[in-house]
């Protein structure tokens, strides 16, 4: 993923880059005035030696984002339907299938919370790749 922003601070080989929120958060959002978070700070490796105030391009890996998207949207379906189908196959009972599906959803919610906490603790591996004019 690639974003552009301004360097606000430098600490050794790391720089703090203030970037605007992704395009999905724009003035067309009905909550745009409520959230008030239109910018975020990213700590990035300063390989090009940019200085405070420079406008730069920052790249960071998509892996954690894609993993969390999978866990948030696909895993609940797999667990719910998989456990419900297994319960139906084993017990041949609709109540058991519904209960197993609910357990699957509960497990997926727990996995989402645990994964979210782990992703928040990880520092984004971002790299400043170029200066913008």
The first five atom37 places (N, CA, C, CB, O) and aatype in JSON, in Angstrom:
{
  "aatype": [20, 20, 20, 20, 20, 20, 20, 20, 20, 20, 20, 20, 20, 20, 20, 20, 20, 20, 20, 20, 20, 20, 20, 20, 20, 20, 20, 20, 20, 20, 20, 20, 20, 20, 20, 20, 20, 20, 20, 20, 20, 20, 20, 20, 20, 20, 20, 20, 20, 20, 20, 20, 20, 20, 20, 20, 20, 20, 20, 20, 20, 20, 20, 20, 20, 20, 20, 20, 20, 20, 20, 20, 20, 20, 20, 20, 20, 20, 20, 20, 20, 20, 20, 20, 20, 20, 20, 20, 20, 20, 20, 20, 20, 20, 20, 20, 20, 20, 20, 20, 20, 20, 20, 20, 20, 20, 20, 20, 20, 20, 20, 20, 20, 20, 20, 20, 20, 20, 20, 20, 20, 20, 20, 20, 20, 20, 20, 20, 20, 20, 20, 20, 20],
  "atom_mask": [
    [1, 1, 1, 1, 1],
    [1, 1, 1, 1, 1],
    [1, 1, 1, 1, 1],
    [1, 1, 1, 1, 1],
    [1, 1, 1, 1, 1],
    [1, 1, 1, 1, 1],
    [1, 1, 1, 1, 1],
    [1, 1, 1, 1, 1],
    [1, 1, 1, 1, 1],
    [1, 1, 1, 1, 1],
    [1, 1, 1, 1, 1],
    [1, 1, 1, 1, 1],
    [1, 1, 1, 1, 1],
    [1, 1, 1, 1, 1],
    [1, 1, 1, 1, 1],
    [1, 1, 1, 1, 1],
    [1, 1, 1, 1, 1],
    [1, 1, 1, 1, 1],
    [1, 1, 1, 1, 1],
    [1, 1, 1, 1, 1],
    [1, 1, 1, 1, 1],
    [1, 1, 1, 1, 1],
    [1, 1, 1, 1, 1],
    [1, 1, 1, 1, 1],
    [1, 1, 1, 1, 1],
    [1, 1, 1, 1, 1],
    [1, 1, 1, 1, 1],
    [1, 1, 1, 1, 1],
    [1, 1, 1, 1, 1],
    [1, 1, 1, 1, 1],
    [1, 1, 1, 1, 1],
    [1, 1, 1, 1, 1],
    [1, 1, 1, 1, 1],
    [1, 1, 1, 1, 1],
    [1, 1, 1, 1, 1],
    [1, 1, 1, 1, 1],
    [1, 1, 1, 1, 1],
    [1, 1, 1, 1, 1],
    [1, 1, 1, 1, 1],
    [1, 1, 1, 1, 1],
    [1, 1, 1, 1, 1],
    [1, 1, 1, 1, 1],
    [1, 1, 1, 1, 1],
    [1, 1, 1, 1, 1],
    [1, 1, 1, 1, 1],
    [1, 1, 1, 1, 1],
    [1, 1, 1, 1, 1],
    [1, 1, 1, 1, 1],
    [1, 1, 1, 1, 1],
    [1, 1, 1, 1, 1],
    [1, 1, 1, 1, 1],
    [1, 1, 1, 1, 1],
    [1, 1, 1, 1, 1],
    [1, 1, 1, 1, 1],
    [1, 1, 1, 1, 1],
    [1, 1, 1, 1, 1],
    [1, 1, 1, 1, 1],
    [1, 1, 1, 1, 1],
    [1, 1, 1, 1, 1],
    [1, 1, 1, 1, 1],
    [1, 1, 1, 1, 1],
    [1, 1, 1, 1, 1],
    [1, 1, 1, 1, 1],
    [1, 1, 1, 1, 1],
    [1, 1, 1, 1, 1],
    [1, 1, 1, 1, 1],
    [1, 1, 1, 1, 1],
    [1, 1, 1, 1, 1],
    [1, 1, 1, 1, 1],
    [1, 1, 1, 1, 1],
    [1, 1, 1, 1, 1],
    [1, 1, 1, 1, 1],
    [1, 1, 1, 1, 1],
    [1, 1, 1, 1, 1],
    [1, 1, 1, 1, 1],
    [1, 1, 1, 1, 1],
    [1, 1, 1, 1, 1],
    [1, 1, 1, 1, 1],
    [1, 1, 1, 1, 1],
    [1, 1, 1, 1, 1],
    [1, 1, 1, 1, 1],
    [1, 1, 1, 1, 1],
    [1, 1, 1, 1, 1],
    [1, 1, 1, 1, 1],
    [1, 1, 1, 1, 1],
    [1, 1, 1, 1, 1],
    [1, 1, 1, 1, 1],
    [1, 1, 1, 1, 1],
    [1, 1, 1, 1, 1],
    [1, 1, 1, 1, 1],
    [1, 1, 1, 1, 1],
    [1, 1, 1, 1, 1],
    [1, 1, 1, 1, 1],
    [1, 1, 1, 1, 1],
    [1, 1, 1, 1, 1],
    [1, 1, 1, 1, 1],
    [1, 1, 1, 1, 1],
    [1, 1, 1, 1, 1],
    [1, 1, 1, 1, 1],
    [1, 1, 1, 1, 1],
    [1, 1, 1, 1, 1],
    [1, 1, 1, 1, 1],
    [1, 1, 1, 1, 1],
    [1, 1, 1, 1, 1],
    [1, 1, 1, 1, 1],
    [1, 1, 1, 1, 1],
    [1, 1, 1, 1, 1],
    [1, 1, 1, 1, 1],
    [1, 1, 1, 1, 1],
    [1, 1, 1, 1, 1],
    [1, 1, 1, 1, 1],
    [1, 1, 1, 1, 1],
    [1, 1, 1, 1, 1],
    [1, 1, 1, 1, 1],
    [1, 1, 1, 1, 1],
    [1, 1, 1, 1, 1],
    [1, 1, 1, 1, 1],
    [1, 1, 1, 1, 1],
    [1, 1, 1, 1, 1],
    [1, 1, 1, 1, 1],
    [1, 1, 1, 1, 1],
    [1, 1, 1, 1, 1],
    [1, 1, 1, 1, 1],
    [1, 1, 1, 1, 1],
    [1, 1, 1, 1, 1],
    [1, 1, 1, 1, 1],
    [1, 1, 1, 1, 1],
    [1, 1, 1, 1, 1],
    [1, 1, 1, 1, 1],
    [1, 1, 1, 1, 1],
    [1, 1, 1, 1, 1],
    [1, 1, 1, 1, 1],
    [1, 1, 1, 1, 1]
  ],
  "atom_positions": [
    [[0.85, -1.16, 0.0], [0.0, 0.0, 0.0], [0.9, 1.23, 0.0], [-0.97, -0.01, 1.21], [1.99, 1.2, 0.58]],
    [[0.46, 2.28, -0.63], [1.26, 3.47, -0.79], [0.45, 4.69, -0.38], [1.76, 3.61, -2.24], [-0.71, 4.84, -0.77]],
    [[1.06, 5.57, 0.42], [0.39, 6.8, 0.85], [1.4, 7.94, 0.81], [-0.21, 6.65, 2.28], [2.6, 7.72, 0.86]],
    [[0.91, 9.16, 0.71], [1.76, 10.34, 0.7], [1.45, 11.19, 1.92], [1.56, 11.16, -0.59], [0.31, 11.27, 2.37]],
    [[2.49, 11.83, 2.45], [2.3, 12.69, 3.61], [3.51, 13.53, 3.89], [1.96, 11.87, 4.82], [4.49, 13.51, 3.14]],
    [[3.45, 14.29, 4.98], [4.53, 15.18, 5.37], [5.25, 14.63, 6.6], [4.0, 16.6, 5.64], [4.61, 14.1, 7.51]],
    [[6.57, 14.77, 6.61], [7.34, 14.34, 7.77], [7.18, 15.37, 8.87], [8.84, 14.13, 7.41], [7.39, 16.56, 8.66]],
    [[6.79, 14.89, 10.06], [6.6, 15.79, 11.19], [7.71, 15.67, 12.22], [5.26, 15.52, 11.85], [7.93, 16.6, 12.99]],
    [[8.42, 14.54, 12.26], [9.51, 14.36, 13.22], [10.46, 13.29, 12.71], [8.96, 13.99, 14.62], [10.07, 12.4, 11.95]],
    [[11.71, 13.39, 13.16], [12.72, 12.39, 12.8], [13.39, 11.92, 14.09], [13.77, 12.97, 11.79], [13.76, 12.73, 14.94]],
    [[13.55, 10.59, 14.22], [14.21, 10.0, 15.37], [15.19, 8.96, 14.86], [13.18, 9.38, 16.38], [14.82, 7.8, 14.66]],
    [[16.43, 9.35, 14.65], [17.44, 8.44, 14.1], [17.11, 8.09, 12.66], [17.53, 7.16, 14.94], [17.02, 8.97, 11.81]],
    [[16.94, 6.79, 12.39], [16.61, 6.35, 11.03], [15.11, 6.22, 10.82], [17.28, 5.02, 10.74], [14.67, 5.8, 9.75]],
    [[14.32, 6.58, 11.82], [12.86, 6.52, 11.72], [12.3, 7.93, 11.58], [12.24, 5.81, 12.96], [12.85, 8.88, 12.13]],
    [[11.21, 8.05, 10.83], [10.55, 9.34, 10.66], [9.06, 9.16, 10.9], [10.81, 9.93, 9.25], [8.49, 8.13, 10.56]],
    [[8.45, 10.17, 11.48], [7.0, 10.17, 11.66], [6.39, 10.93, 10.5], [6.59, 10.8, 13.03], [6.7, 12.1, 10.27]],
    [[5.52, 10.25, 9.76], [4.9, 10.84, 8.58], [3.41, 10.97, 8.83], [5.17, 9.98, 7.3], [2.74, 9.99, 9.15]],
    [[2.88, 12.19, 8.7], [1.45, 12.43, 8.86], [0.79, 12.31, 7.5], [1.17, 13.83, 9.51], [1.08, 13.07, 6.58]],
    [[-0.11, 11.32, 7.38], [-0.81, 11.06, 6.12], [-2.3, 11.26, 6.31], [-0.52, 9.63, 5.61], [-2.82, 11.12, 7.42]],
    [[-2.98, 11.59, 5.23], [-4.43, 11.7, 5.27], [-5.03, 10.3, 5.28], [-4.97, 12.53, 4.06], [-4.43, 9.36, 4.78]],
    [[-6.23, 10.18, 5.85], [-6.91, 8.89, 5.89], [-7.17, 8.43, 4.46], [-8.24, 8.98, 6.7], [-7.19, 9.23, 3.52]],
    [[-7.38, 7.14, 4.32], [-7.62, 6.54, 3.0], [-8.87, 7.14, 2.36], [-7.77, 5.02, 3.12], [-9.7, 7.75, 3.04]],
    [[-9.0, 6.97, 1.06], [-10.11, 7.54, 0.32], [-11.47, 7.09, 0.82], [-9.98, 7.2, -1.12], [-12.47, 7.78, 0.6]],
    [[-11.54, 5.95, 1.49], [-12.82, 5.46, 1.97], [-13.39, 6.38, 3.05], [-12.68, 4.05, 2.52], [-14.59, 6.36, 3.31]],
    [[-12.54, 7.18, 3.68], [-13.0, 8.14, 4.68], [-12.95, 9.53, 4.05], [-12.12, 8.07, 6.0], [-11.92, 10.2, 4.1]],
    [[-14.05, 9.95, 3.48], [-14.06, 11.24, 2.79], [-15.26, 12.05, 3.25], [-14.09, 11.05, 1.25], [-16.02, 11.61, 4.11]],
    [[-15.4, 13.21, 2.68], [-16.49, 14.09, 3.09], [-17.86, 13.53, 2.72], [-16.3, 15.46, 2.48], [-18.88, 14.06, 3.17]],
    [[-17.9, 12.49, 1.91], [-19.19, 11.88, 1.56], [-19.66, 10.92, 2.65], [-19.08, 11.14, 0.23], [-20.81, 10.46, 2.6]],
    [[-18.81, 10.6, 3.62], [-19.18, 9.7, 4.72], [-20.14, 10.42, 5.65], [-17.92, 9.23, 5.5], [-19.92, 11.58, 5.99]],
    [[-21.21, 9.75, 6.06], [-22.2, 10.4, 6.92], [-21.65, 10.7, 8.31], [-23.43, 9.53, 7.05], [-22.21, 11.53, 9.03]],
    [[-20.56, 10.05, 8.71], [-19.95, 10.3, 10.02], [-18.7, 11.17, 9.91], [-19.6, 8.98, 10.69], [-17.94, 11.27, 10.87]],
    [[-18.48, 11.79, 8.76], [-17.25, 12.53, 8.49], [-16.99, 13.61, 9.55], [-17.32, 13.17, 7.11], [-15.86, 13.77, 9.99]],
    [[-17.98, 14.33, 9.95], [-17.81, 15.4, 10.93], [-17.72, 14.9, 12.35], [-18.92, 16.38, 10.82], [-17.29, 15.63, 13.24]],
    [[-18.12, 13.66, 12.59], [-18.16, 13.13, 13.95], [-16.8, 12.55, 14.35], [-19.24, 12.05, 14.06], [-16.32, 12.83, 15.45]],
    [[-16.19, 11.76, 13.49], [-14.98, 11.04, 13.9], [-13.79, 11.96, 14.07], [-14.65, 9.97, 12.89], [-12.92, 11.68, 14.9]],
    [[-13.7, 13.02, 13.34], [-12.63, 14.03, 13.45], [-11.23, 13.48, 13.19], [-12.67, 14.64, 14.8], [-10.25, 14.22, 13.34]],
    [[-11.11, 12.24, 12.81], [-9.79, 11.68, 12.56], [-9.57, 11.61, 11.06], [-9.64, 10.28, 13.22], [-9.91, 10.61, 10.42]],
    [[-9.0, 12.66, 10.51], [-8.79, 12.72, 9.07], [-7.34, 12.48, 8.69], [-9.25, 14.06, 8.53], [-7.0, 12.35, 7.52]],
    [[-6.47, 12.42, 9.72], [-5.05, 12.17, 9.49], [-4.55, 11.16, 10.52], [-4.23, 13.49, 9.57], [-5.12, 11.01, 11.6]],
    [[-3.48, 10.46, 10.16], [-2.85, 9.56, 11.11], [-1.34, 9.64, 10.93], [-3.35, 8.1, 10.93], [-0.85, 10.03, 9.87]],
    [[-0.62, 9.26, 11.97], [0.84, 9.26, 11.92], [1.34, 7.85, 11.69], [1.44, 9.84, 13.21], [0.88, 6.9, 12.33]],
    [[2.29, 7.71, 10.77], [2.92, 6.43, 10.47], [4.41, 6.58, 10.75], [2.65, 5.99, 8.98], [5.03, 7.54, 10.31]],
    [[4.97, 5.65, 11.48], [6.41, 5.65, 11.72], [7.04, 4.81, 10.62], [6.77, 5.09, 13.16], [6.71, 3.63, 10.45]],
    [[7.95, 5.43, 9.88], [8.54, 4.76, 8.71], [10.06, 4.85, 8.75], [8.01, 5.37, 7.41], [10.63, 5.76, 9.34]],
    [[10.69, 3.88, 8.1], [12.14, 3.9, 7.96], [12.51, 4.96, 6.92], [12.69, 2.5, 7.55], [11.97, 4.98, 5.82]],
    [[13.43, 5.83, 7.29], [13.81, 6.96, 6.43], [15.06, 6.6, 5.63], [14.06, 8.24, 7.27], [16.17, 7.04, 5.96]],
    [[14.89, 5.79, 4.58], [16.02, 5.33, 3.77], [16.57, 6.41, 2.85], [15.62, 4.14, 2.95], [17.73, 6.33, 2.44]],
    [[15.78, 7.41, 2.52], [16.24, 8.41, 1.56], [16.78, 9.68, 2.23], [15.1, 8.78, 0.63], [17.21, 10.6, 1.54]],
    [[16.76, 9.72, 3.55], [17.31, 10.87, 4.28], [16.46, 12.12, 4.16], [18.69, 11.17, 3.78], [16.99, 13.23, 4.09]],
    [[15.15, 11.97, 4.14], [14.26, 13.13, 4.05], [14.28, 13.89, 5.36], [12.82, 12.69, 3.7], [14.58, 13.33, 6.42]],
    [[13.96, 15.18, 5.3], [13.98, 16.06, 6.47], [12.56, 16.43, 6.89], [14.8, 17.34, 6.18], [11.6, 16.2, 6.16]],
    [[12.45, 16.99, 8.08], [11.15, 17.43, 8.59], [10.56, 18.45, 7.62], [11.28, 18.03, 10.02], [11.25, 19.37, 7.17]],
    [[9.3, 18.28, 7.31], [8.61, 19.18, 6.39], [8.55, 18.67, 4.97], [9.26, 20.51, 6.41], [7.74, 19.16, 4.18]],
    [[9.38, 17.71, 4.62], [9.36, 17.15, 3.26], [8.08, 16.36, 3.04], [10.61, 16.25, 3.01], [7.58, 15.7, 3.94]],
    [[7.57, 16.44, 1.81], [6.43, 15.61, 1.41], [7.0, 14.35, 0.79], [5.46, 16.37, 0.4], [7.79, 14.41, -0.15]],
    [[6.59, 13.18, 1.32], [7.19, 11.92, 0.9], [6.12, 10.88, 0.57], [8.13, 11.38, 1.98], [4.95, 11.02, 0.94]],
    [[6.55, 9.84, -0.13], [5.71, 8.69, -0.42], [6.13, 7.56, 0.52], [5.82, 8.25, -1.93], [7.32, 7.27, 0.64]],
    [[5.15, 6.94, 1.18], [5.42, 5.86, 2.13], [4.77, 4.59, 1.62], [4.9, 6.22, 3.56], [3.61, 4.6, 1.21]],
    [[5.53, 3.49, 1.64], [4.99, 2.19, 1.25], [5.05, 1.26, 2.45], [5.77, 1.59, 0.05], [6.03, 1.26, 3.19]],
    [[4.0, 0.47, 2.63], [4.04, -0.56, 3.66], [3.28, -1.77, 3.19], [3.45, -0.05, 4.99], [2.46, -1.7, 2.27]],
    [[3.59, -2.9, 3.84], [3.1, -4.19, 3.36], [1.59, -4.34, 3.56], [3.83, -5.31, 4.08], [1.01, -3.8, 4.5]],
    [[0.98, -5.07, 2.67], [-0.46, -5.33, 2.71], [-0.82, -6.55, 3.53], [-0.99, -5.49, 1.32], [-1.99, -6.74, 3.87]],
    [[0.16, -7.39, 3.87], [-0.09, -8.66, 4.53], [-0.99, -8.58, 5.76], [1.19, -9.25, 4.92], [-2.02, -9.26, 5.8]],
    [[-0.64, -7.77, 6.77], [-1.49, -7.71, 7.96], [-2.91, -7.25, 7.67], [-0.87, -6.79, 8.98], [-3.87, -7.75, 8.26]],
    [[-3.06, -6.3, 6.75], [-4.39, -5.81, 6.38], [-5.21, -6.92, 5.72], [-4.28, -4.6, 5.43], [-6.38, -7.11, 6.06]],
    [[-4.61, -7.64, 4.8], [-5.33, -8.72, 4.12], [-5.67, -9.86, 5.07], [-4.52, -9.24, 2.95], [-6.74, -10.45, 4.97]],
    [[-4.75, -10.18, 5.98], [-5.01, -11.22, 6.97], [-6.19, -10.84, 7.86], [-3.76, -11.47, 7.83], [-7.07, -11.66, 8.12]],
    [[-6.21, -9.59, 8.31], [-7.3, -9.16, 9.19], [-8.62, -9.12, 8.41], [-6.98, -7.76, 9.78], [-9.67, -9.44, 8.98]],
    [[-8.59, -8.74, 7.15], [-9.82, -8.75, 6.33], [-10.35, -10.18, 6.19], [-9.55, -8.14, 4.93], [-11.55, -10.4, 6.29]],
    [[-9.46, -11.14, 5.97], [-9.87, -12.53, 5.88], [-10.48, -12.99, 7.2], [-8.68, -13.42, 5.51], [-11.55, -13.6, 7.21]],
    [[-9.81, -12.7, 8.3], [-10.3, -13.13, 9.61], [-11.63, -12.47, 9.94], [-9.27, -12.8, 10.7], [-12.48, -13.1, 10.57]],
    [[-11.82, -11.23, 9.53], [-13.06, -10.51, 9.85], [-14.24, -10.96, 9.01], [-12.85, -9.02, 9.66], [-15.35, -11.07, 9.53]],
    [[-14.02, -11.24, 7.72], [-15.15, -11.5, 6.83], [-15.33, -12.98, 6.47], [-14.99, -10.71, 5.59], [-16.47, -13.44, 6.35]],
    [[-14.27, -13.71, 6.29], [-14.37, -15.08, 5.8], [-14.38, -16.11, 6.93], [-13.22, -15.37, 4.87], [-15.17, -17.05, 6.89]],
    [[-13.53, -15.94, 7.92], [-13.46, -16.9, 9.02], [-14.79, -17.12, 9.73], [-12.43, -16.44, 10.02], [-15.13, -18.26, 10.03]],
    [[-15.58, -16.06, 10.03], [-16.88, -16.31, 10.66], [-17.79, -17.2, 9.82], [-17.59, -15.0, 10.93], [-18.49, -18.06, 10.36]],
    [[-17.78, -17.01, 8.51], [-18.59, -17.87, 7.64], [-18.12, -19.31, 7.69], [-18.55, -17.36, 6.2], [-18.93, -20.23, 7.79]],
    [[-16.81, -19.5, 7.63], [-16.27, -20.86, 7.64], [-16.6, -21.56, 8.96], [-14.75, -20.83, 7.43], [-17.06, -22.69, 8.96]],
    [[-16.35, -20.87, 10.08], [-16.62, -21.49, 11.39], [-18.1, -21.75, 11.61], [-16.08, -20.62, 12.5], [-18.48, -22.83, 12.07]],
    [[-18.94, -20.78, 11.28], [-20.38, -20.94, 11.5], [-20.95, -22.07, 10.65], [-21.11, -19.63, 11.19], [-21.59, -22.98, 11.17]],
    [[-20.7, -22.01, 9.36], [-21.25, -23.03, 8.47], [-20.58, -24.39, 8.68], [-21.08, -22.59, 7.01], [-21.24, -25.42, 8.61]],
    [[-19.28, -24.39, 8.93], [-18.57, -25.65, 9.13], [-19.03, -26.37, 10.38], [-17.08, -25.4, 9.21], [-19.27, -27.58, 10.35]],
    [[-19.14, -25.65, 11.5], [-19.59, -26.29, 12.73], [-21.06, -26.69, 12.65], [-19.37, -25.36, 13.92], [-21.45, -27.73, 13.18]],
    [[-21.87, -25.87, 12.0], [-23.28, -26.22, 11.84], [-23.43, -27.49, 10.98], [-24.08, -25.05, 11.21], [-24.22, -28.37, 11.3]],
    [[-22.67, -27.56, 9.89], [-22.73, -28.75, 9.03], [-22.22, -29.98, 9.77], [-21.92, -28.52, 7.74], [-22.78, -31.07, 9.63]],
    [[-21.15, -29.83, 10.54], [-20.62, -30.96, 11.3], [-21.63, -31.45, 12.33], [-19.3, -30.58, 11.98], [-21.82, -32.65, 12.5]],
    [[-22.27, -30.51, 13.03], [-23.27, -30.9, 14.03], [-24.47, -31.58, 13.35], [-23.75, -29.66, 14.83], [-25.0, -32.55, 13.88]],
    [[-24.87, -31.07, 12.2], [-25.98, -31.69, 11.47], [-25.61, -33.11, 11.05], [-26.37, -30.85, 10.24], [-26.42, -34.03, 11.15]],
    [[-24.38, -33.27, 10.57], [-23.91, -34.58, 10.12], [-23.82, -35.57, 11.29], [-22.54, -34.46, 9.43], [-24.19, -36.73, 11.16]],
    [[-23.32, -35.1, 12.44], [-23.13, -35.98, 13.59], [-24.46, -36.3, 14.29], [-22.17, -35.34, 14.59], [-24.77, -37.46, 14.55]],
    [[-25.24, -35.24, 14.58], [-26.44, -35.44, 15.38], [-27.73, -35.51, 14.56], [-26.56, -34.33, 16.38], [-28.76, -35.97, 15.06]],
    [[-27.69, -35.05, 13.32], [-28.86, -34.96, 12.44], [-30.02, -34.27, 13.18], [-29.3, -36.39, 11.95], [-31.15, -34.77, 13.24]],
    [[-29.7, -33.1, 13.74], [-30.64, -32.36, 14.56], [-30.45, -30.87, 14.26], [-30.43, -32.67, 16.08], [-29.33, -30.36, 14.3]],
    [[-31.55, -30.18, 13.95], [-31.48, -28.77, 13.6], [-31.04, -27.91, 14.78], [-32.83, -28.29, 13.08], [-30.3, -26.94, 14.6]],
    [[-31.49, -28.25, 15.97], [-31.12, -27.47, 17.15], [-29.62, -27.56, 17.39], [-31.9, -27.96, 18.4], [-28.98, -26.56, 17.7]],
    [[-29.07, -28.74, 17.26], [-27.62, -28.91, 17.43], [-26.85, -28.11, 16.37], [-27.25, -30.4, 17.35], [-25.81, -27.53, 16.66]],
    [[-27.37, -28.09, 15.15], [-26.71, -27.33, 14.08], [-26.74, -25.84, 14.37], [-27.38, -27.61, 12.74], [-25.73, -25.16, 14.15]],
    [[-27.86, -25.32, 14.86], [-27.97, -23.89, 15.18], [-27.03, -23.53, 16.34], [-29.43, -23.52, 15.54], [-26.34, -22.52, 16.29]],
    [[-27.02, -24.37, 17.36], [-26.13, -24.12, 18.5], [-24.67, -24.15, 18.07], [-26.38, -25.16, 19.62], [-23.88, -23.29, 18.46]],
    [[-24.3, -25.14, 17.25], [-22.92, -25.22, 16.77], [-22.56, -24.02, 15.9], [-22.72, -26.52, 15.98], [-21.44, -23.52, 15.98]],
    [[-23.5, -23.54, 15.08], [-23.26, -22.34, 14.28], [-23.05, -21.12, 15.15], [-24.41, -22.1, 13.34], [-22.19, -20.29, 14.86]],
    [[-23.84, -21.01, 16.23], [-23.68, -19.88, 17.16], [-22.32, -19.96, 17.88], [-24.83, -19.87, 18.2], [-21.67, -18.94, 18.1]],
    [[-21.91, -21.17, 18.24], [-20.6, -21.35, 18.86], [-19.5, -20.94, 17.88], [-20.4, -22.82, 19.31], [-18.51, -20.32, 18.27]],
    [[-19.67, -21.3, 16.61], [-18.71, -20.9, 15.58], [-18.6, -19.4, 15.45], [-19.09, -21.5, 14.25], [-17.5, -18.86, 15.32]],
    [[-19.74, -18.7, 15.5], [-19.7, -17.24, 15.45], [-19.02, -16.67, 16.68], [-21.12, -16.67, 15.31], [-18.25, -15.71, 16.59]],
    [[-19.31, -17.25, 17.84], [-18.65, -16.79, 19.07], [-17.15, -16.98, 19.02], [-19.22, -17.51, 20.27], [-16.39, -16.09, 19.43]],
    [[-16.71, -18.13, 18.52], [-15.27, -18.37, 18.36], [-14.63, -17.38, 17.41], [-15.03, -19.79, 17.87], [-13.53, -16.9, 17.65]],
    [[-15.33, -17.07, 16.32], [-14.77, -16.13, 15.34], [-14.66, -14.72, 15.94], [-15.63, -16.1, 14.07], [-13.7, -14.0, 15.64]],
    [[-15.62, -14.33, 16.76], [-15.53, -13.01, 17.42], [-14.32, -12.97, 18.34], [-16.83, -12.7, 18.22], [-13.6, -11.97, 18.38]],
    [[-14.08, -14.05, 19.08], [-12.91, -14.12, 19.96], [-11.62, -14.03, 19.14], [-12.92, -15.42, 20.79], [-10.7, -13.32, 19.53]],
    [[-11.56, -14.72, 18.03], [-10.37, -14.68, 17.18], [-10.16, -13.28, 16.62], [-10.5, -15.69, 16.02], [-9.03, -12.82, 16.53]],
    [[-11.25, -12.6, 16.25], [-11.14, -11.23, 15.73], [-10.57, -10.3, 16.78], [-12.52, -10.71, 15.26], [-9.69, -9.49, 16.48]],
    [[-11.05, -10.38, 18.02], [-10.53, -9.52, 19.08], [-9.06, -9.8, 19.38], [-11.36, -9.69, 20.35], [-8.28, -8.87, 19.56]],
    [[-8.68, -11.06, 19.42], [-7.28, -11.42, 19.69], [-6.38, -10.93, 18.56], [-7.14, -12.94, 19.87], [-5.31, -10.37, 18.81]],
    [[-6.8, -11.14, 17.32], [-6.0, -10.71, 16.17], [-5.89, -9.19, 16.13], [-6.61, -11.23, 14.87], [-4.82, -8.67, 15.83]],
    [[-6.98, -8.49, 16.42], [-6.96, -7.03, 16.43], [-5.95, -6.52, 17.45], [-8.36, -6.47, 16.73], [-5.21, -5.58, 17.16]],
    [[-5.92, -7.11, 18.63], [-4.97, -6.69, 19.66], [-3.54, -6.93, 19.21], [-5.24, -7.43, 20.98], [-2.66, -6.09, 19.45]],
    [[-3.28, -8.05, 18.57], [-1.92, -8.36, 18.1], [-1.49, -7.42, 16.98], [-1.84, -9.8, 17.61], [-0.34, -6.98, 16.95]],
    [[-2.4, -7.11, 16.07], [-2.06, -6.22, 14.96], [-1.79, -4.81, 15.47], [-3.18, -6.2, 13.91], [-0.89, -4.13, 14.96]],
    [[-2.55, -4.35, 16.46], [-2.32, -3.01, 17.02], [-0.94, -2.91, 17.68], [-3.41, -2.66, 18.03], [-0.33, -1.85, 17.65]],
    [[-0.46, -4.01, 18.28], [0.84, -3.99, 18.95], [1.99, -3.96, 17.95], [0.98, -5.2, 19.86], [3.05, -3.41, 18.24]],
    [[1.78, -4.55, 16.77], [2.86, -4.59, 15.77], [3.07, -3.23, 15.16], [2.54, -5.62, 14.67], [2.12, -2.52, 14.83]],
    [[4.32, -2.87, 15.01], [4.65, -1.63, 14.32], [4.55, -1.87, 12.82], [6.08, -1.12, 14.73], [5.04, -2.88, 12.32]],
    [[3.93, -0.95, 12.11], [3.83, -1.09, 10.66], [5.23, -1.02, 10.06], [2.91, 0.01, 10.05], [6.02, -0.16, 10.43]],
    [[5.52, -1.92, 9.15], [6.82, -1.89, 8.49], [6.69, -0.99, 7.28], [7.29, -3.33, 8.08], [6.42, -1.44, 6.17]],
    [[6.9, 0.29, 7.52], [6.76, 1.26, 6.45], [8.13, 1.8, 6.05], [5.83, 2.41, 6.87], [9.04, 1.89, 6.88]],
    [[8.25, 2.15, 4.79], [9.51, 2.67, 4.26], [9.2, 3.89, 3.42], [10.27, 1.59, 3.42], [8.28, 3.88, 2.6]],
    [[9.98, 4.96, 3.64], [9.85, 6.16, 2.79], [10.59, 5.86, 1.51], [10.42, 7.47, 3.5], [11.78, 5.55, 1.54]],
    [[9.89, 5.94, 0.38], [10.51, 5.54, -0.88], [10.9, 6.71, -1.77], [9.58, 4.65, -1.62], [11.84, 6.58, -2.57]],
    [[10.22, 7.85, -1.66], [10.54, 8.96, -2.56], [10.01, 10.26, -2.0], [9.98, 8.72, -3.96], [9.08, 10.28, -1.19]],
    [[10.62, 11.36, -2.44], [10.12, 12.69, -2.09], [9.09, 13.1, -3.14], [11.29, 13.74, -1.99], [9.24, 12.81, -4.33]],
    [[8.05, 13.77, -2.68], [7.03, 14.27, -3.59], [7.28, 15.76, -3.82], [5.59, 14.02, -3.02], [7.79, 16.45, -2.93]],
    [[6.94, 16.24, -4.95], [7.11, 17.67, -5.25], [5.83, 18.42, -5.04], [7.59, 17.87, -6.69], [5.78, 19.63, -5.25]]
  ]
}
